[in-house]
Amino acid sequence: MPALVFRPFLSIRPALGEGPAGAAVRADAPARVTASAPLEPREAARFRELMLPHMDACYGFARFLARDPAAAEDLVQEAYLAAYRAFRGYRGGEPKAWLFAILRSAFVSQARRDRAWRDPASIEDAEALADPGEGPETQLLRAADTAAVRAAIEALPDPFREAIVLRELQEMSYREISEITAAPIGTVMSRLARARRLLAASLAVETRP
């Protein structure tokens, strides 16, 4: 995973600065973001303090959503610009969950424009399942080869993919996932159970002699 740096530009750049050295998020974002009014210096400093430490986590989430490194970088840039514009309305809470909700919203909006997002109701079980906990599927995921796990996760339908990434890789609580995805906790649990079963089946096929 590249070490991402938030590099706001034009009107935003003076407020936030260039950040530490590292591989930049793509700098070819649309010109429309230049209309954003800079935050006050104190607000900009608070934004840096609270939000920038979560950039790598946002990229990890975006990488699985977008399934493409360059698209993930664009998505993170768009999400951070949106977060910057909305920061005056931030009222506390977990910064990473707040950022993830913005990032997911940006992804879903783009995917729907591209007709790539599938409605969860059309592809998931109707019942909300109980929390399966540390079952054999989860143990298999953790024991499997990293490349095989990544490929299997990227092959999941959209709602299952984001649920398993948020829970198993980003270690989000069910409540946080519910808030990020705007889905009831029961639905989150159902998606996770279905995702674990699909992954376990996929990885079992991969490892079969």
N, C-alpha and C positions, 0 to 999 in steps of 0.2 A: 504494500500500500504506500503510495507516495506521501511525503510529508507536505501537507497542503498549507498554503499561506493565503489568508484573505487579503486580496489586493484590490481594494476599492479604488475607483478611478474618478478623474475629473472632480466634480463637486464633492464627492465623498472622500476622496483620498486625503485632503488636508486634515480632515477631522480625525481619521483613524490611523493614518500613517501607513508605512509599508510593511511593518511586522518583521519577524525574524527571517533570516535567510532560509531558503528551501524551495522546493518545487512549487510554482505558483498555480493556483486555480486559473483556468483559461481566462485570458484578458480580453477576449473578443466579444464581450457581452453587448447586447443591443444598446443603442444610444439613448433609449428612453429612460434608462436608469439615471442619467445625468441630471434629471429634473429633481432628484431627491434633495431636500433641504438638509444641510449638515446638522448633526446634533450639537448641542452645546459641549464645550470641552469636557465638562464633568460627566455628562451623559455618555459621550464617546468613550471616555476612560472606563466607565462602568460597563459599557457594551463589550469592550475588549476584555475586561477582567472576567465577565460572566460567560461570554459566548465563544470567544476564540479558542479556549481550551477544548471545546467539543468538536472542532472542525474535523479531526481525523475520524471521530465516531460518526459524524454526519456523512463523511465520504464512504465509510464502510457500509452504512445503510443505503446510501445512494448507489453504490456499486452493485449491490444486489437488486435494487429496484430497477435500475437502468440497464443492467447487464452489459455495460460497456464503460471502460475507464474514462474516455473523453466525455461521454454524455454524463457520467457521474460528476465529473469536475464542473461541467456547466450547471448541473442541477444544484450542486453545493453553492456555487457562486450566486445563482438566482435566489436560493433560499436565504443566504446571508444578506443579500441586498434587501430582500423582503423583510427579514428580521430587523435590519437596520432601520428601514422605513417605519416599521411597526413598534420600535423599541420604546417609544414614549408611552405606549399602551401596555407595556409589560408590567405585570403586577406581582412579580415574584413567582415562587414555585420552582420546580426543577428546570433549570435552563436547557438541559439536553432534551427533555421531553417537549419543551416549547419549540425548540429548533426542529426536532423531528416532525412535529405536527405541521410546521410551515413547509419543510422539505417534502413531506408526503403530499401535501396539498398541491405544491408546484408540480410534482411528478404526475399526480392523477389528472390535473388540468391538462398537462401536455399530452399524456397518454390518451385522454378522451378526445383531444383535438386530432390526434393521430389514429383514432379508432382502435387503439391497442389495449384498452383497459376492459376487462371482463367483469360483469356484475357478479359480486360474491354470491348473491342469492341463487344464481343459475348454476353454480358449480360446487356448492357445499352442502353438507347434510343439514336437514332442517332442524334436527334436535340439537340442543346444547348439551355437550358431554361433560361429565365430571372431570376434574383435573387428574390426568393420568399419572402425574408425578414422575419420579425417576424410573420409568419403565424400561423394558428391554430395547424399545426403539431409541430412546434417548441415549442409553448406554452404547448402542451400536453407532450412533452418530458421533459420539465422542471418541470411539475407538477406530473409526474408519479413517482412511487416508484423506488428508486435507483437500487435495485436488478433486478427489471423487466426491467429497461432501459439497464442495463449492459447485461443481457441475450439477449435482443432484438438486441442490437448492435453487440454482438458476433455472432449472427445468420445471419448477413448481408453478402452478397457476398464481397469478398476482397476489390475491389476498392471503393465500397460505404461505407464500414466500416472505411477504413482509412480516407476518405474524411470527414465523420461526426465527427470522433474523433478529427481530426486536427482543424476543424472549431468550433465545439460546446464545446469541452472539453479543447483543447489547445489554443483556441481563435486565431488561425492563420488567416491572411488575405488571400483573394483569390490569390493574387500574390505569397505569401509564399507557399501556398498549391500547386500552379502551379509549382513552382520551386522544391519543395520537391518531387512531384510525376511525374515530367517531362511530365505534361499534359497541354494543352491549358486552359486558364481561362474559356472559354466557356464550356469545358468538365468538369472542376471542378464544375461549377455551375450546370450542368446537373446531375452529380453524387450526389451532395448535395440535389437537389430537389427530385431525385428518392429515396435517402436514407431516407429523411424525410417522404416521403409518405409511404415507406415500414415500417418504425418504427412506424408511427402513426397507421397504420393498425394493426401491431402486438400488440401494446400496447392497442388498442381499444378492440381487442379480449381478451387480458389478463384481462382487467377491466370489461368486460361485465358480468352482473349477470347471 
